[in-house]
């Protein structure tokens, strides 16, 4: 196995380890149990939403509406619990069904109208964000039952509940991709959509499913975020889709579709979490953090494109 092959397989984990070592040396507050659990809790919503984004990218698509879906789930769930006095469980279920429906609509438009996923999800992102503002008029909603905060703030032993939820979601995502025919369909459609059609795969239904799952995981992430912050806010998911996309692409899921796995996505999510936490501990400004994350995403996509071009040249030869 040559160096490039080894780097492609394990490089993401090496980067994660190097980041941990760097921040451990530069900040005494980084490598302590309380902060490490804090990092794990902070990236839990990112990890949940990343599974849905990974599925979408495997199809060769993209979902920019994830952040706005999380915002809308925050606002709708909060509004139902506080203003309509709906039981928290029912409110959460209604919000998640809504989020899944939004994902399904995205998939239906993309599959049937042949519109670019970038344009479709950018449009729905704007629409959803506007609806969230209309519902709450830009004012935070709070005053939930005390037990609702347990979902985002509670522990099972020493482990935060959001971390447990994230691990379960990531395990489900890995199982779907590796052990089910749905996972094989995702790779097939993303690798070559026309060939997938000729092999008997119903490509439209696969797109409906994938975007609906993206909505499902965004909805779950939104519920966990609401419970953690204990306040429904219109800025809850603002820019969140950027962090999710960066983590997934950094984790090796190809933006061109057909390649990627959940185990590397986990490393990508942790890198974003460690990077964000470490920069905060070093008192680096938010604007520098934005620049850093932008550079990380640019390099991750560039690396993916370079690999694709190499494969195309190899096939041509």
C-alpha positions in Angstrom: 0.0 0.0 0.0 1.6 3.3 -1.1 1.7 6.5 0.9 -1.2 8.2 -0.9 -3.4 5.2 -0.3 -2.5 5.1 3.4 -3.0 8.8 3.7 -6.5 8.6 2.1 -7.4 5.8 4.5 -6.0 7.1 7.8 -4.9 10.7 7.2 -8.1 12.2 8.7 -7.4 10.4 12.0 -3.7 11.6 11.9 -4.9 15.2 11.5 -7.3 14.7 14.4 -4.6 13.4 16.7 -2.2 16.2 15.7 -4.9 18.8 16.5 -5.5 17.3 19.9 -1.7 17.3 20.6 -1.4 20.9 19.4 -4.2 22.3 21.6 -3.1 20.1 24.6 0.3 21.8 24.4 -0.9 25.3 23.8 -3.8 25.3 26.3 -3.8 23.7 29.7 -7.6 23.8 29.8 -8.0 21.6 26.7 -7.0 18.1 27.6 -9.0 17.7 30.7 -12.1 15.4 31.1 -14.6 18.2 31.6 -13.5 20.0 28.4 -13.3 16.8 26.4 -16.9 16.0 27.4 -17.8 19.5 26.5 -16.4 19.0 23.0 -18.3 15.8 22.7 -21.5 17.5 23.7 -20.9 20.5 21.4 -20.4 18.3 18.3 -23.4 16.0 19.1 -25.8 18.1 17.0 -23.2 18.4 14.2 -22.7 14.6 14.2 -26.4 13.8 14.0 -27.0 16.2 11.1 -23.8 15.0 9.4 -25.3 11.6 8.8 -28.1 13.1 6.7 -25.6 15.3 4.8 -23.4 12.3 4.1 -26.3 10.4 2.5 -27.1 13.5 0.4 -23.5 14.0 -0.8 -23.2 10.3 -1.6 -26.0 10.8 -4.1 -24.0 13.7 -5.6 -26.4 16.2 -4.1 -26.3 18.8 -1.4 -28.7 20.1 1.3 -28.2 23.7 2.3 -31.5 23.8 4.1 -30.3 21.8 7.1 -29.5 24.9 9.2 -32.9 26.5 8.5 -34.7 23.2 9.2 -33.0 23.1 12.6 -34.1 26.7 13.2 -37.7 26.0 12.2 -37.8 22.8 14.4 -36.5 25.0 17.3 -39.2 27.6 16.8 -42.1 25.2 16.1 -41.4 22.9 19.0 -40.9 25.8 21.4 -44.1 27.5 20.1 -46.1 24.4 20.5 -44.9 23.7 24.0 -45.3 27.3 25.3 -48.1 28.9 23.3 -50.2 25.9 22.4 -49.4 24.0 25.6 -48.7 20.8 23.7 -47.0 17.9 25.5 -43.2 18.1 24.7 -43.2 14.6 23.2 -46.0 15.4 20.8 -44.5 18.8 20.0 -41.2 17.1 19.1 -42.9 14.5 16.9 -44.8 17.1 15.1 -41.7 19.1 14.4 -39.7 16.1 13.2 -42.6 15.1 10.9 -42.5 18.6 9.5 -38.7 18.4 9.0 -39.0 15.1 7.2 -41.7 16.5 5.0 -39.5 19.4 4.1 -36.7 17.0 3.1 -39.2 14.9 1.1 -40.3 18.1 -0.8 -36.6 18.9 -1.6 -36.1 15.4 -2.9 -39.3 15.4 -4.9 -38.4 18.7 -6.6 -34.9 17.6 -7.4 -36.0 14.2 -8.7 -39.0 15.3 -10.8 -38.2 18.8 -11.9 -34.5 18.1 -12.4 -33.6 21.3 -10.6 -30.0 21.5 -9.2 -29.9 20.5 -5.5 -27.9 23.6 -4.7 -30.7 25.9 -6.0 -33.6 23.9 -4.5 -32.1 23.7 -1.0 -30.9 27.3 -1.1 -34.5 28.4 -1.9 -36.0 26.2 0.8 -33.4 27.5 3.2 -34.6 31.1 2.6 -38.3 30.1 2.7 -37.9 28.1 6.0 -35.9 30.9 7.7 -38.6 33.4 6.7 -41.3 31.1 8.2 -39.4 30.8 11.4 -39.3 34.6 11.7 -43.0 34.9 11.0 -43.9 32.4 13.7 -41.9 34.0 16.5 -41.4 37.6 15.1 -37.7 37.3 15.9 -38.4 37.0 19.6 -36.9 34.0 21.5 -39.4 31.5 23.0 -38.7 30.0 26.4 -40.4 28.6 29.4 -40.4 24.8 28.8 -41.0 22.1 31.3 -37.9 21.4 33.4 -37.6 17.8 32.4 -37.4 18.8 28.7 -33.8 20.1 29.3 -32.7 16.6 30.3 -32.5 15.5 26.7 -29.8 18.1 25.9 -28.3 18.7 29.3 -28.7 15.4 31.2 -26.2 12.5 31.7 -26.3 8.8 31.8 -23.6 8.1 34.3 -20.7 10.4 33.2 -21.8 10.5 29.5 -23.9 13.3 28.2 -27.3 12.2 26.7 -26.6 14.1 23.4 -23.4 12.1 23.0 -25.3 8.8 23.4 -28.0 9.9 20.9 -25.2 10.9 18.4 -23.5 7.6 18.8 -26.7 5.7 18.1 -27.5 7.9 15.0 -23.9 7.4 13.7 -24.2 3.6 14.2 -27.5 3.6 12.3 -26.0 5.5 9.5 -23.0 3.1 9.2 -25.4 0.1 9.3 -27.6 1.6 6.6 -24.6 2.2 4.3 -22.7 -1.0 5.0 -25.4 -3.6 5.7 -28.5 -2.7 3.7 -29.4 -2.6 0.0 -30.5 1.1 0.6 -26.8 1.9 1.2 -25.8 0.1 -2.0 -28.4 2.1 -3.8 -27.0 5.4 -2.4 -23.5 4.5 -3.7 -24.8 3.3 -7.0 -26.9 6.4 -7.7 -24.1 8.7 -6.7 -21.5 6.8 -8.7 -23.4 6.7 -11.9 -27.1 7.6 -12.0 -27.8 6.3 -15.5 -26.2 3.0 -14.8 -28.2 2.8 -11.6 -31.4 3.3 -13.6 -30.4 0.6 -16.1 -29.8 -1.8 -13.3 -33.4 -1.4 -12.1 -32.9 1.0 -9.2 -35.8 3.5 -8.8 -33.6 6.6 -8.6 -36.5 9.0 -7.8 -37.5 7.0 -4.8 -33.9 6.9 -3.6 -33.7 10.7 -3.8 -37.0 11.0 -1.9 -35.7 8.7 0.8 -32.3 10.4 1.1 -33.6 13.9 1.4 -36.3 12.8 3.8 -33.6 11.2 6.0 -31.6 14.4 5.8 -34.7 16.2 7.1 -35.2 13.5 9.8 -31.6 13.9 11.2 -31.8 17.7 11.0 -35.0 17.5 13.0 -33.5 15.3 15.7 -30.5 17.7 15.9 -32.8 20.6 16.2 -34.7 19.0 19.1 -31.4 18.2 20.9 -30.2 21.8 20.3 -33.4 23.2 21.7 -33.2 21.1 24.8 -29.6 22.1 25.3 -30.1 25.9 24.9 -33.6 25.8 26.6 -34.7 28.6 24.2 -36.2 28.6 20.7 -34.3 31.2 18.6 -34.3 32.2 15.0 -30.5 32.1 14.9 -30.3 28.6 16.3 -29.2 27.0 13.0 -27.7 30.0 11.3 -24.7 28.9 9.3 -25.0 25.4 10.8 -25.1 23.8 7.3 -21.6 25.1 6.6 -20.1 23.3 9.6 -22.0 20.1 8.7 -20.8 20.3 5.1 -17.2 21.0 6.2 -17.2 18.1 8.6 -18.6 15.6 6.0 -16.3 16.7 3.2 -13.4 16.7 5.5 -14.4 13.2 6.5 -13.8 12.0 2.9 -17.4 11.9 1.5 -17.0 13.0 -2.1 -18.9 16.1 -3.2 -19.2 14.3 -6.6 -21.0 11.4 -5.0 -20.5 7.7 -4.8 -17.7 7.6 -2.2 -17.4 8.0 1.6 -18.1 6.2 4.9 -19.4 7.2 8.3 -16.3 6.2 10.3 -14.3 9.0 8.5 -17.3 11.4 9.0 -16.9 10.9 12.7 -13.3 12.0 12.5 -14.4 15.0 10.4 -17.0 16.0 13.0 -14.5 15.7 15.8 -11.9 17.8 13.9 -14.4 20.6 13.6 -15.3 20.3 17.3 -11.7 20.2 18.5 -10.7 23.1 16.2 -13.6 25.3 17.3 -13.1 24.5 21.0 -9.3 24.9 20.8 -9.5 28.2 19.1 -11.9 29.5 21.7 -9.6 28.4 24.5 -6.7 30.3 22.7 -9.0 33.3 22.6 -8.9 33.5 18.8 -11.6 35.8 17.5 -14.8 34.5 15.8 -13.8 36.1 12.5 -10.5 34.2 12.4 -12.3 31.0 13.2 -14.6 31.7 10.2 -11.5 32.1 8.0 -10.0 29.0 9.4 -13.1 26.9 8.7 -13.4 28.3 5.2 -9.8 27.3 4.4 -10.4 23.8 5.8 -13.5 23.3 3.6 -11.6 24.7 0.6 -8.7 22.3 1.1 -11.0 19.3 1.7 -13.0 19.9 -1.5 -9.7 20.6 -3.5 -8.3 17.3 -2.3 -11.5 15.5 -3.4 -11.4 17.1 -6.8 -7.7 16.2 -7.3 -8.5 12.6 -6.5 -11.4 12.6 -9.0 -9.2 14.1 -11.7 -6.5 11.4 -11.1 -9.1 8.7 -11.4 -10.4 10.1 -14.7 -6.8 10.3 -16.1 -6.1 6.8 -15.0 -9.3 5.5 -16.8 -8.4 7.5 -19.9 -5.0 6.0 -20.0 
